[in-house]
Amino acid sequence: MLRTRGYKYELCVNNKERTLLTKCAGISRFTWNWGLASRKQRYRTQTGTARYTDAIKQHKELNRLKNTDFPWMYEVSKCVPQEALRDLDRGYQNFFTNHQQRKKNRTIRYVGLPRFKKKGKCKDSFRLTGVVRLFPAVKQVQLPRLGKLRLKETPNLPVSARILSATISRTADRWSVALTVKEEQPDRKPNGGPLVALDKGLSVFAALSSGIPIARPNFLLRQARKQCRLSKAHSRKENGSNNKRKSALRLAQFYRRITNQRHNFLHQTSTYLAKNHSVIVTEDLYVKGLMQNKKLSKYWADLSHGLFQRFLAYKAPFYGSTLIEIDRWFPSSKLCSNCLYYQQDLTLADRVFHCPLCGLVLDRDQNAACNVANYYVIYRFRLFPVAESSAETLNACGEVVKPASEQARVDESGRTAPRTVCNNCS
């Protein structure tokens, strides 16, 4: 089975190579802004189908203007402006596709139109296609029109990998290259590990159903004083001065170090869970809604639960495990994991769950993790034996079986009741 994968390596460049990379990033940014302005002007002045264009037509138009208006574009590879226009066209396609989808379902996240890029405010990056070669023996990569650039580590691409493109980007003062390859991936067998359920939170990064919580790292919060000192020093510098640029670089280096620490933690945690468990059950956390709380938004941002979920999504099938996301409205914190008693008056201040029916006393996050595991083991296979993905499946009475997320009941007061409770709690 062919699989598309990315490999990222840091470049070791000198001043001449760094200047050339900066020039390529600037031309890519200029082409994006030129193409966006051209599309906006065409939409205002033309009518009918002439109001729209694509990347191929814009690239031909740009080639006609290179000799007269933009002769300095010949200093870099033709792939730099070409790929920028393709990215712009993909941004417009995503906008139109999202617009059609939101007509049917308003809960889908809104995707806006592409916006202009400003120097110093956007990330410097560009993409190259064509002949891209690696030389592992000397730690070098050969890129079109850029020649051979040194790498800080030995590339370890498999033999069956075929390089599709190379994306060069800058973070603070360091340049890196990301290679998109297509390689042969053998079918993974289930790893045979136990089932594990996760309850993501703030007091701990995640509570596992096995009883071992994952502690909260707090990478940015531990260095809040240094962040405040660097930000205050940067704001006091005169705009446009060399000291302003130096302070901006120091601040960018600080954030790059925090980002690397956070990514390292997320990669190690997600890899451990995917390697040692056959089934990983997580809740569909509404991160965007949690970030709207001004008092807790910086804590949620520091944990990066959304990025952690994306890491699990692509690592789980790679290591032979299955990732299951349960309904985000499932009341995992208010249900008793022992008798399924529903405690309506539970608040965020209650960190220990006390069940008045069976007497269970358990940590709130640990109890929620057990309920997430029960949702997959009990609710899915015992209470809802018909597959939820088959909307046409009929039950014994001839009615369509709806997914568990739609089988909510409403009590006499008009509030939504839990989907499943035991006979003692009803």
C-alpha positions in Angstrom: 0.0 0.0 0.0 1.4 3.4 -1.0 1.4 6.0 1.7 2.3 9.7 1.6 4.6 10.8 4.4 6.7 13.8 5.3 10.3 14.0 6.6 11.7 17.2 8.0 15.3 18.1 8.4 17.1 21.2 9.6 19.4 22.9 7.2 22.9 24.1 7.9 23.3 27.2 5.6 25.8 30.0 5.3 25.1 33.7 4.8 25.0 33.4 1.0 22.6 30.5 1.0 20.5 32.2 3.7 20.2 35.3 1.5 19.1 33.1 -1.5 16.5 31.3 0.7 15.1 34.6 1.9 14.8 35.8 -1.7 12.8 32.7 -2.7 10.5 33.2 0.3 10.0 36.8 -0.7 9.2 36.0 -4.3 6.7 33.3 -3.1 5.0 35.9 -0.9 5.0 38.5 -3.7 3.4 36.0 -6.1 0.7 35.1 -3.6 -0.2 38.8 -3.1 -0.1 39.5 -6.9 -2.3 36.6 -7.7 -4.8 37.5 -4.9 -5.0 41.1 -6.0 -5.5 40.0 -9.6 -8.3 37.7 -8.6 -10.0 40.4 -6.6 -9.8 42.9 -9.5 -11.1 40.4 -12.0 -14.1 39.6 -9.7 -14.9 43.3 -9.5 -14.5 44.2 -13.1 -15.6 41.1 -15.0 -19.0 39.4 -15.3 -20.1 35.8 -15.6 -17.5 33.0 -15.8 -14.8 35.5 -16.7 -14.8 36.6 -13.0 -13.0 33.4 -12.1 -9.6 32.0 -13.0 -7.2 29.2 -11.9 -3.5 28.7 -11.2 -2.6 27.7 -14.8 -4.0 30.9 -16.4 -2.4 33.1 -13.7 1.0 31.4 -14.2 0.8 32.1 -18.0 -0.1 35.7 -17.3 2.8 36.0 -14.8 5.2 34.6 -17.4 4.3 37.3 -19.9 5.0 39.9 -17.3 8.4 38.6 -16.2 10.5 40.1 -19.0 9.0 43.6 -18.5 7.8 44.0 -15.0 9.4 41.3 -12.9 12.8 40.4 -14.4 14.2 39.6 -10.9 12.0 36.5 -10.7 14.5 34.7 -13.0 17.0 34.6 -10.2 15.0 31.7 -8.5 13.4 28.5 -9.7 10.2 28.7 -11.7 8.6 26.4 -9.1 8.6 29.1 -6.4 5.9 31.4 -8.0 4.1 28.4 -9.6 3.6 26.6 -6.3 2.5 29.9 -4.7 -0.3 30.3 -7.3 -1.3 26.7 -6.8 -1.6 27.3 -3.0 -3.7 30.3 -3.7 -6.0 28.4 -6.1 -6.4 25.6 -3.4 -7.4 28.3 -0.9 -10.2 29.5 -3.1 -11.3 25.9 -3.8 -11.5 25.3 0.0 -13.5 28.4 0.4 -16.1 27.5 -2.2 -16.3 23.9 -1.0 -16.8 25.0 2.6 -19.5 27.5 1.5 -21.5 24.7 -0.2 -21.1 22.4 2.9 -22.2 25.1 5.3 -25.5 25.5 3.4 -26.3 21.9 4.4 -24.7 21.9 7.9 -24.1 25.2 9.7 -22.0 23.5 12.4 -19.1 23.0 10.0 -16.2 25.3 10.8 -16.1 28.4 8.5 -13.2 28.8 6.1 -12.7 32.3 4.8 -11.1 33.8 1.7 -7.3 33.9 1.3 -5.8 37.0 2.7 -2.7 39.1 1.8 0.7 38.2 3.4 2.8 40.9 5.0 6.6 40.7 5.3 7.5 39.9 8.9 3.9 39.0 9.9 3.7 35.7 8.0 5.9 32.6 7.9 8.7 32.5 5.3 8.2 29.4 3.3 8.2 28.1 -0.3 7.8 24.8 -2.1 9.9 23.2 -4.9 9.1 20.4 -7.2 11.2 18.6 -9.8 14.5 16.8 -9.2 15.2 16.6 -5.4 18.0 14.3 -4.4 19.4 13.2 -1.1 23.1 12.3 -0.3 23.0 10.6 3.1 26.8 9.9 3.1 27.6 13.6 3.1 24.4 14.9 4.8 23.3 17.0 1.8 20.1 17.7 -0.2 20.0 18.9 -3.8 17.2 21.3 -4.6 16.4 23.0 -8.0 18.4 26.2 -8.6 19.6 26.1 -5.0 22.2 23.4 -5.4 23.4 21.2 -2.6 22.6 22.3 0.9 24.0 20.8 4.1 21.8 19.0 6.6 22.4 18.9 10.4 21.5 15.2 10.5 21.7 12.1 8.3 18.5 11.6 6.2 16.9 8.2 6.8 14.4 7.8 3.9 13.4 4.2 3.0 14.6 2.7 -0.3 11.1 2.6 -1.7 10.4 6.3 -1.0 9.8 8.6 -4.0 10.3 12.4 -3.3 7.3 14.4 -4.6 8.2 17.9 -3.3 10.3 19.9 -0.9 9.0 22.7 1.3 11.6 25.1 2.8 10.5 27.2 5.8 12.1 29.4 8.4 11.4 29.4 12.1 13.2 32.3 13.9 16.7 32.2 12.4 16.7 28.5 11.4 15.8 27.0 8.0 14.4 23.5 7.5 13.3 21.4 4.6 10.3 19.1 4.7 10.3 16.3 2.1 6.9 14.9 0.9 7.5 11.3 -0.2 5.3 8.4 -1.3 6.6 5.1 0.1 5.4 1.5 0.2 3.7 0.8 3.5 3.0 -2.8 4.5 -0.4 -3.6 6.1 0.0 -3.4 9.9 -1.4 -6.1 12.1 -3.1 -5.3 15.4 -0.5 -4.9 18.1 -2.5 -6.9 20.6 -2.3 -4.4 23.4 -5.1 -3.6 25.9 -7.8 -1.0 25.4 -7.2 2.5 26.9 -9.5 5.5 27.3 -8.4 9.1 27.7 -10.1 12.0 29.4 -8.3 15.2 28.5 -8.3 18.0 31.0 -6.5 20.8 32.7 -5.4 19.4 36.1 -3.7 16.6 34.3 -2.9 16.4 30.6 -5.0 13.2 30.3 -6.4 10.6 32.7 -6.1 7.1 31.5 -8.6 4.3 32.2 -5.7 2.2 33.4 -5.4 4.5 36.4 -2.1 6.2 35.5 -2.6 9.9 34.7 -0.4 11.8 32.3 0.9 14.9 34.1 0.5 18.4 32.7 3.8 19.7 31.3 3.2 23.5 31.4 6.0 24.4 29.0 5.0 28.0 28.5 3.6 28.7 31.9 6.8 27.6 33.6 8.7 30.4 31.8 6.0 33.0 32.0 8.4 35.5 33.7 11.0 35.2 30.9 8.2 35.6 28.3 7.0 38.8 30.0 10.6 40.2 30.3 11.3 39.5 26.5 7.9 40.9 25.4 8.4 44.1 27.5 11.9 44.7 26.2 10.7 44.2 22.6 7.8 46.7 23.0 10.2 49.4 24.3 12.4 49.3 21.2 12.1 51.9 18.5 10.2 50.7 15.5 12.4 50.0 12.5 15.7 50.0 14.5 18.2 47.2 14.6 17.6 46.7 18.3 13.9 46.1 17.4 14.9 43.3 15.0 17.3 41.8 17.5 14.7 41.7 20.2 12.2 40.2 17.8 14.7 37.4 17.0 15.2 36.7 20.7 11.5 36.5 21.2 11.1 34.2 18.2 13.9 31.9 19.5 12.1 31.7 22.8 8.8 30.6 21.3 10.6 28.2 19.0 12.2 26.4 22.0 8.8 26.2 23.7 7.2 24.8 20.6 9.9 22.1 20.2 9.5 21.0 23.8 5.8 20.8 23.4 6.0 18.8 20.1 8.5 16.5 21.7 6.2 15.7 24.6 3.2 15.2 22.3 5.1 13.0 19.9 6.4 10.8 22.7 3.0 10.5 24.4 1.1 9.7 21.2 3.7 7.2 20.1 3.6 5.4 23.4 -0.2 5.1 23.3 -0.3 3.9 19.7 2.4 1.3 20.1 1.2 -0.3 23.3 -2.6 -0.3 22.9 -4.8 -1.9 20.3 -7.8 0.5 20.8 -7.5 4.1 21.9 -10.8 5.7 22.9 -10.9 9.5 23.2 -13.5 12.2 23.5 -14.1 14.7 20.7 -13.0 17.7 22.7 -14.4 21.1 21.5 -11.2 23.0 21.7 -12.5 26.1 19.9 -15.2 26.5 22.5 -12.8 26.0 25.4 -10.5 28.7 24.0 -13.3 31.2 24.3 -12.9 31.2 28.1 -10.5 34.1 28.7 -9.5 32.9 32.1 -8.5 29.4 30.9 -7.6 29.9 27.3 -3.8 30.2 27.9 -3.9 26.9 29.8 -5.7 25.1 27.0 -3.4 26.6 24.4 -0.3 25.4 26.3 -1.6 21.8 26.3 -2.4 21.6 22.5 -5.0 18.9 22.8 -6.0 19.5 19.2 -2.5 18.8 17.9 -2.3 15.8 20.1 -5.5 14.4 18.6 -4.0 14.8 15.1 -0.9 13.0 16.1 -3.0 10.1 17.4 -5.0 10.1 14.2 -2.1 9.3 11.9 0.0 7.2 14.3 -2.7 4.8 15.4 -3.1 3.0 12.0 0.7 3.2 11.4 1.4 1.2 14.6 -1.5 -1.2 14.2 -4.0 0.4 16.7 -7.5 1.8 16.3 -8.5 5.3 17.3 -12.2 5.8 18.4 -13.7 9.2 19.0 -16.9 9.2 21.1 -19.7 11.8 21.0 -18.5 15.1 22.5 -21.9 15.6 24.3 -21.6 12.3 26.2 -21.7 13.2 30.0 -18.6 11.3 31.0 -17.9 13.5 34.0 -21.4 13.3 35.5 -22.0 9.5 35.2 -20.9 7.0 37.8 -18.5 4.5 36.2 -19.8 1.8 38.6 -23.6 2.1 38.4 -24.2 4.8 35.7 -25.9 7.1 38.2 -26.3 10.6 36.5 -25.3 13.4 38.9 -26.9 16.5 37.4 -25.5 19.1 39.9 -21.8 18.3 39.4 -19.8 21.4 38.9 -16.2 22.1 37.8 -15.2 22.8 41.4 -16.0 19.2 42.4 -12.7 17.4 41.7 -13.8 14.1 43.4 -16.8 12.2 42.2 -19.1 10.9 45.0 -21.8 8.6 44.0 -24.8 8.8 46.4 -26.2 5.5 45.1 -23.4 3.0 45.2 -20.9 5.0 47.3 -18.1 5.2 44.8 -15.5 7.8 45.6 -13.1 8.4 42.7 -11.1 11.2 41.1 -13.3 13.2 38.7 -10.9 12.7 35.7 -10.3 9.1 36.5 -14.1 8.5 36.6 -14.6 10.2 33.3 -11.8 8.1 31.7 -13.6 4.9 32.9 -16.9 6.1 31.5 -15.2 6.8 28.1 -14.0 3.2 28.1 -17.5 1.9 29.1 -19.0 3.9 26.3 -17.0 1.9 23.8 -17.2 -1.5 25.5 -20.7 -1.5 26.9 -22.8 1.1 25.0 -21.5 0.3 21.6 -21.6 -3.5 21.7 -24.4 -4.3 24.2 -26.9 -1.5 24.0 -26.4 -0.6 20.4 -25.4 -3.8 18.6 -26.2 -2.6 15.1 -23.4 -0.7 13.4 -23.8 3.1 13.8 -22.3 3.8 10.4 -25.1 2.0 8.6 -28.0 4.5 8.4 -30.1 2.1 6.4 -30.1 -0.8 8.9 -33.5 -1.6 10.4 -34.2 -2.9 13.8 -36.8 -5.7 14.6 -39.7 -3.2 14.4 -38.7 -1.9 11.0 -37.4 1.5 12.2 -34.1 3.0 11.2 -31.5 2.6 13.9 -30.1 6.1 14.8 -26.6 6.6 16.1 -26.1 7.0 19.9 -25.5 10.7 19.6 -29.1 11.2 18.3 -30.8 8.9 20.9 -31.1 11.6 23.6 -34.2 11.7 25.8 -35.9 14.7 27.2 -37.3 14.6 30.8 -40.3 16.4 32.1 -38.5 19.6 32.8 -37.4 19.9 29.1 -33.7 19.2 29.8 -31.8 16.5 27.8 -31.4 13.4 29.9 -28.5 11.0 29.7 -28.8 8.5 26.9 -28.4 5.4 29.0 -28.9 4.8 32.7 -29.3 1.6 34.7 -32.6 0.4 36.1 -31.7 1.6 39.6 -31.1 5.1 38.4 -34.1 5.7 36.2 
